[in-house]
Amino acid sequence: MIPELASAEESANLGLTGTQRGLYCVLIFIISYAFVMTEEFTHLRKSKPVILAAGIIWAHVAYLASSNGVPAEQVHKAFEHNLKEYAELFLFLLVAMTYINAMAERNVFEALRSWLVSRKFGYRKLFWITGVITFFLSSVADNLTSALLVGAVVMAVGANSPAFVALGFVNLVSAANAGGAFSPFGDITTLMVWQAGKAEFFDFFELFIPSVVNFVVPAVMMHFAIPDETPSFPEEAQVQMKPGALVICGLFALTIATAVSFKQFLHLPPFMGMMVGLSFLMLFGYRLQLLYSRSEENKFDVFANVRDSEWDTLLFFFGVVFAVGGLGYIGYLELASAAMYDGLGATTANVLVGLLSAIVDNIPVMFAVLNMNPDMELYQWLLVTLTAGVGGTLLSVGSAAGVALMGTSRGMYTFFSHLKWTPAIAVGYAASIVVHYWINH
């Protein structure tokens, strides 16, 4: 009995979901998330309301615990568990973002954009080329970065064709979300599942074919709506990469290999391998500083790339982890788990998780599922990874990529232009689930 009691105490929550303060915490989270979903209109950065909500929720958690005789040590243990979860993901993402910023600063992505423009492809060819590039790019960079980088190409060549920009951006959102679903480096939700130990690194590649299906099915339907003509291209000089650009790309690949090796062979958290990879960039950056100290154009500062990371996203993630963690400690996630996974069954629940992530950001949804910790086999963990990753494509506001592209499209890509293609995206969503069942079940 003693080991059972110990594990029960470790995972126990307060069980105070029916209290007034508990319900108040849920209301606080809903209000804060309403601000997150309306960020496009209010211009209030999404990290601000959720950090405030996290602080209010934990203040209530502490009061509820003390007034019900729960020792402070137990509350601290629950709090420190959330802190550990956040710290691991924060350090991992910070390194990945720093590398992406370094490559952007060295003109890697601008050179790619310039090359694509100079090739003078037709609209239909560009539709597929930009989609495929985004699909594979988002398997190592996050979907927001991938969509914005390739979105610049679509905007450059489609300035005179709003129809092409609208369809091209729907395609980019679909490709970015699908590409991130089969790689632990491609999406925060996939990374969370990997770091939680629910699947090994190479297990995620079982989702490659379902992800391809998810991207290709709606793209084929949209293909015939693309204007079958060649755009008039702006004349511009070919952009050259700065010194060290290709070496930094190679160091990023080496960093990914280091993170995987630390997890697979040394059984250490992947973030430790990523931090070692950051040291590679720092040392190479020092060499660039020595070589180009007198060249203002080519000098390199690694800490400028750290500074330019997406801090709003990193801090938003802090708010989500602690707000959802606080609600879980009160007992709400256990209730949700019983309703979804025990009541509906794992497959139905995991498909619904994807539909929910079209409305609510997939990060809190996946963090909630991991905190519920339903007893599922690998097939089901991969299913929820797939659905949470690609479900956001159903609506333009369902993922960071869609929201960002709406902001850069000058009115050519809107919520309703995306909604017009939601049925095609839904067919791709269903097809990817069926293919996953055929291949991996």
C-alpha positions in Angstrom: 0.0 0.0 0.0 2.8 2.5 0.8 4.0 3.0 -2.8 0.4 3.4 -4.0 -0.3 6.0 -1.3 2.9 7.9 -2.2 2.1 8.1 -5.9 -1.5 9.1 -5.1 -0.2 12.0 -2.9 2.3 13.0 -5.6 -0.4 13.4 -8.3 -3.3 14.5 -6.0 -5.1 17.7 -6.7 -7.1 19.8 -4.3 -10.5 18.4 -5.6 -12.2 21.8 -5.0 -13.8 22.3 -8.4 -17.2 23.1 -7.0 -16.0 26.0 -4.8 -16.7 29.6 -5.6 -13.0 30.4 -5.9 -12.4 27.5 -8.2 -15.1 28.6 -10.6 -13.7 32.2 -10.4 -10.3 30.9 -11.5 -12.0 29.2 -14.6 -13.7 32.5 -15.4 -10.4 34.4 -15.1 -8.8 32.0 -17.5 -11.7 32.3 -20.0 -11.5 36.1 -19.9 -7.8 36.2 -20.4 -8.1 33.8 -23.3 -10.8 36.0 -24.9 -8.1 38.8 -25.0 -5.7 36.4 -26.6 -8.1 35.5 -29.3 -8.9 39.1 -30.1 -5.2 40.2 -30.2 -5.6 41.0 -33.9 -8.1 43.7 -33.1 -7.0 45.0 -29.7 -3.3 44.9 -30.4 -2.8 43.7 -26.8 0.1 41.2 -26.9 -1.2 37.7 -26.0 1.4 37.2 -23.2 0.0 40.1 -21.0 -3.5 38.8 -20.1 -2.4 35.1 -19.6 0.5 36.1 -17.2 -1.9 38.2 -15.1 -4.4 35.3 -15.2 -1.7 32.8 -14.0 -0.8 35.1 -11.1 -4.4 35.5 -10.0 -5.2 31.7 -10.4 -2.2 30.7 -8.3 -3.0 33.2 -5.6 -6.4 31.6 -5.3 -4.9 28.1 -5.4 -2.6 29.1 -2.4 -5.6 30.5 -0.5 -7.8 27.4 -1.2 -5.0 25.1 -0.2 -4.2 26.8 3.1 -7.9 27.2 4.0 -8.4 23.5 3.5 -5.4 22.4 5.5 -3.2 21.4 2.6 0.5 21.8 3.6 2.4 24.6 1.8 5.1 22.0 0.8 2.5 20.2 -1.4 1.5 23.4 -3.1 5.2 24.2 -3.7 5.7 20.8 -5.3 2.9 21.4 -7.7 4.2 24.8 -8.5 7.8 23.6 -9.0 6.5 20.9 -11.4 5.0 23.6 -13.6 8.2 25.6 -13.3 10.3 22.6 -14.5 7.9 22.1 -17.4 8.2 25.7 -18.5 12.0 26.0 -18.0 12.8 23.0 -20.2 10.6 24.2 -23.0 11.7 27.8 -22.6 15.4 27.0 -23.0 14.8 24.7 -25.9 12.7 27.2 -27.8 15.1 30.1 -27.0 17.9 28.3 -28.7 15.8 27.3 -31.8 14.6 30.9 -32.1 18.2 32.3 -31.8 19.4 30.1 -34.6 16.5 31.1 -36.9 17.2 34.8 -36.1 20.9 34.2 -36.9 20.1 32.6 -40.2 17.7 35.5 -41.1 20.4 38.0 -40.1 22.9 36.2 -42.5 20.3 36.6 -45.3 19.6 32.9 -45.7 15.9 33.3 -46.1 16.2 36.6 -48.1 18.5 34.8 -50.6 15.9 32.0 -50.9 13.2 34.5 -51.6 15.3 36.4 -54.1 16.2 33.2 -55.9 12.5 32.1 -56.2 11.5 35.5 -57.5 14.3 35.5 -60.1 13.2 32.1 -61.5 10.0 33.7 -62.8 7.7 30.7 -62.1 4.0 30.8 -63.0 1.4 31.2 -60.2 0.6 27.5 -60.0 4.2 26.4 -59.8 4.8 29.0 -57.1 1.8 27.8 -55.2 3.3 24.3 -54.9 6.9 25.4 -54.5 6.1 27.8 -51.6 3.8 25.2 -50.0 6.5 22.4 -50.2 9.2 24.7 -48.9 7.0 25.8 -46.0 6.1 22.2 -45.2 9.7 21.1 -44.8 10.9 24.4 -43.3 8.3 24.2 -40.5 9.6 20.7 -39.5 12.7 22.5 -38.0 11.5 26.1 -37.5 8.1 26.9 -35.9 5.0 27.4 -38.1 4.9 31.1 -37.5 8.5 31.7 -38.7 8.1 29.4 -41.7 4.8 31.0 -42.8 6.1 34.6 -42.5 9.4 33.8 -44.3 7.8 32.1 -47.3 4.8 34.5 -47.1 7.2 37.3 -48.2 7.8 35.4 -51.4 4.0 35.1 -52.1 3.5 38.8 -51.4 6.5 39.7 -53.7 5.2 37.8 -56.7 1.5 38.1 -56.1 1.2 41.9 -55.5 -1.1 42.2 -58.5 -3.2 39.1 -57.9 -5.2 39.2 -54.6 -6.7 35.8 -55.6 -3.2 34.2 -55.7 -2.2 35.7 -52.4 -5.3 34.6 -50.6 -5.0 31.0 -51.9 -1.2 31.0 -51.4 -1.6 32.1 -47.8 -4.2 29.4 -47.0 -1.8 26.9 -48.5 1.1 28.2 -46.4 -0.9 28.0 -43.2 -1.9 24.4 -44.1 1.7 23.5 -45.0 3.2 25.1 -41.9 0.9 23.3 -39.5 1.1 19.9 -41.3 4.9 20.2 -41.5 5.3 20.9 -37.8 3.2 17.8 -36.8 5.7 15.1 -37.8 8.8 16.5 -36.2 9.5 17.2 -32.5 11.2 20.5 -33.6 8.3 21.6 -35.8 5.7 22.6 -33.3 5.6 23.5 -29.6 2.9 20.8 -29.0 5.0 18.1 -30.7 8.0 19.2 -28.6 5.9 19.0 -25.4 4.8 15.4 -26.2 8.5 14.4 -26.9 9.8 16.1 -23.7 7.0 14.4 -21.7 8.3 11.1 -22.8 5.0 10.0 -24.5 6.9 9.1 -27.7 10.5 8.8 -28.8 12.1 11.1 -31.3 11.9 8.7 -34.3 8.3 7.7 -33.4 7.0 11.1 -34.6 8.2 10.3 -38.2 5.3 7.8 -38.4 3.2 10.9 -38.8 5.0 12.0 -42.0 2.6 10.4 -44.5 -0.5 11.5 -42.6 1.0 15.1 -42.5 1.7 15.0 -46.2 -1.9 13.9 -46.9 -3.2 16.7 -44.6 -1.3 19.3 -46.7 -1.7 17.8 -50.2 -5.5 17.1 -50.2 -6.7 20.7 -49.7 -3.7 21.9 -51.9 -4.9 19.8 -54.8 -8.5 21.2 -54.5 -7.1 24.8 -54.4 -4.7 24.2 -57.3 -7.5 24.6 -59.9 -8.6 27.9 -58.5 -5.1 29.4 -58.9 -4.8 31.7 -62.0 -3.0 29.8 -64.7 -0.7 32.6 -65.8 2.8 34.1 -65.1 3.0 37.1 -62.8 4.9 40.3 -63.7 8.0 40.1 -61.5 9.6 43.1 -59.9 13.2 43.7 -61.1 15.6 43.3 -58.2 19.3 42.3 -57.7 20.0 38.8 -56.4 20.4 38.9 -52.6 23.7 37.4 -51.4 24.1 35.5 -48.1 26.5 37.1 -45.6 29.7 35.3 -44.5 29.2 32.3 -42.3 25.5 31.8 -43.4 26.0 28.2 -44.5 28.1 27.3 -41.5 25.3 28.6 -39.2 22.8 26.4 -41.1 25.2 23.4 -40.5 25.6 24.3 -36.8 21.8 24.3 -36.5 21.6 20.8 -38.0 24.4 19.7 -35.6 22.5 21.3 -32.7 19.4 19.3 -33.5 21.5 16.1 -33.7 23.1 17.0 -30.3 19.6 17.5 -28.7 18.4 14.2 -30.0 21.6 12.4 -28.9 21.3 13.8 -25.4 17.8 12.4 -25.1 18.3 9.1 -26.9 21.7 8.0 -25.6 22.4 10.0 -22.4 18.7 10.1 -21.3 19.1 13.8 -20.5 16.4 16.4 -21.4 16.7 17.7 -25.0 17.1 21.3 -23.9 20.6 20.4 -22.5 21.7 19.4 -26.0 20.1 22.6 -27.4 22.1 24.7 -24.9 25.3 22.9 -26.0 24.3 23.8 -29.6 23.9 27.4 -28.6 27.5 27.4 -27.4 28.5 26.2 -31.0 26.8 29.4 -32.4 28.5 31.6 -29.7 32.0 30.3 -30.5 31.5 30.6 -34.2 30.0 34.1 -33.6 33.2 35.0 -31.8 35.2 33.9 -34.8 33.1 36.0 -37.1 33.6 39.0 -34.8 37.4 38.6 -35.1 37.2 38.3 -38.9 34.8 41.1 -39.5 35.3 43.5 -36.6 35.9 46.4 -39.0 33.0 45.6 -41.4 29.7 47.1 -40.1 27.7 45.1 -42.6 29.2 41.6 -41.8 29.8 41.8 -38.1 27.9 39.3 -36.0 26.4 39.6 -32.5 24.9 36.4 -31.1 23.2 38.2 -28.2 21.4 40.5 -30.7 19.8 37.3 -32.1 18.9 36.2 -28.5 17.3 39.6 -27.9 15.2 39.3 -31.1 13.6 36.0 -30.1 9.8 35.9 -30.0 9.6 37.0 -26.3 5.8 37.5 -26.5 5.5 33.8 -27.5 7.9 32.6 -24.8 6.1 34.7 -22.1 2.7 33.6 -23.4 3.9 30.1 -22.9 4.7 30.9 -19.2 1.2 32.2 -18.6 -0.4 29.1 -20.3 1.7 26.6 -18.3 1.0 28.2 -15.0 -2.7 29.1 -15.6 -3.5 25.6 -16.9 -1.3 24.0 -14.2 -3.2 26.0 -11.5 -6.6 24.9 -12.9 -5.3 21.3 -13.0 -4.2 21.5 -9.4 -7.7 22.7 -8.3 -9.0 19.6 -10.1 -10.6 20.8 -13.4 -8.3 18.7 -15.7 -9.3 15.5 -13.9 -12.9 16.4 -14.5 -12.2 17.2 -18.2 -10.2 13.9 -18.6 -13.1 11.9 -17.1 -15.6 13.6 -19.5 -13.5 13.3 -22.6 -11.2 10.3 -22.4 -13.3 8.1 -20.1 -16.7 9.2 -21.4 -16.1 9.5 -25.2 -13.0 7.2 -25.6 -9.5 8.2 -26.7 -10.0 8.4 -30.5 -13.1 10.6 -30.3 -11.5 12.8 -27.6 -8.3 13.2 -29.6 -10.2 14.2 -32.8 -12.1 16.7 -30.7 -8.8 18.1 -29.4 -7.9 19.0 -33.0 -11.3 20.7 -33.6 -10.9 22.6 -30.3 -7.4 23.8 -31.4 -9.0 25.6 -34.4 -10.7 27.9 -31.9 -8.2 27.9 -28.9 -4.5 27.9 -29.4 -3.1 24.4 -29.5 -0.5 25.1 -26.8 -2.9 25.2 -23.8 -5.0 22.4 -25.3 -2.0 20.1 -25.5 -0.6 21.1 -22.2 -4.0 20.3 -20.6 -4.0 16.9 -22.3 -0.5 16.2 -21.0 -1.6 17.2 -17.5 -4.7 15.0 -17.7 -2.2 12.2 -18.6 -4.8 9.8 -20.0 -3.7 6.2 -20.2 -3.1 5.9 -24.0 -1.0 3.8 -26.3 1.6 5.3 -28.6 -0.9 5.3 -31.6 -3.2 7.6 -29.6 -0.5 9.9 -28.4 0.6 10.3 -32.1 -3.0 10.9 -33.0 -3.5 13.7 -30.6 -0.1 15.2 -31.7 -1.4 15.1 -35.3 -4.8 16.6 -34.6 -3.6 19.3 -32.2 -0.9 20.2 -34.8 -3.1 20.4 -37.9 -6.5 21.2 -36.4 -5.6 24.9 -36.2 -5.7 25.1 -40.0 -9.5 24.8 -40.1 -9.8 28.5 -39.2 -7.4 31.4 -40.0 -7.3 32.3 -36.3 -6.6 28.7 -35.2 -2.8 29.1 -35.4 -0.1 31.7 -35.1 0.7 31.3 -38.8 -2.8 32.3 -39.9 -3.0 35.3 -37.5 0.4 36.6 -38.6 -0.3 36.2 -42.3 -3.6 38.1 -42.0 -1.6 40.9 -40.5 0.9 41.0 -43.4 -1.5 40.4 -46.4 -2.8 44.0 -46.8 -6.4 42.7 -46.7 -5.9 40.1 -49.4 -6.0 37.1 -47.0 -8.8 37.4 -44.4 -10.8 35.2 -42.0 -13.5 34.7 -44.6 -11.2 34.0 -47.6 -9.8 31.2 -45.4 -13.2 30.1 -44.3 -14.2 29.6 -47.9 -11.7 26.7 -48.1 -12.4 25.2 -44.6 -14.4 22.3 -46.2 -11.4 21.3 -48.3 -9.1 21.6 -45.2 -11.6 19.5 -43.2 -11.4 16.8 -45.9 -7.6 16.8 -45.5 -8.0 16.7 -41.7 -10.3 13.6 -41.9 -8.1 12.0 -44.5 -4.9 12.4 -42.4 -6.7 10.7 -39.4 -7.8 7.8 -41.6 -4.3 7.4 -43.1 -2.8 7.4 -39.6 -5.2 4.7 -38.7 -4.3 2.6 -41.8 -0.6 3.0 -41.4 0.1 3.1 -37.7 -2.7 1.3 -35.9 
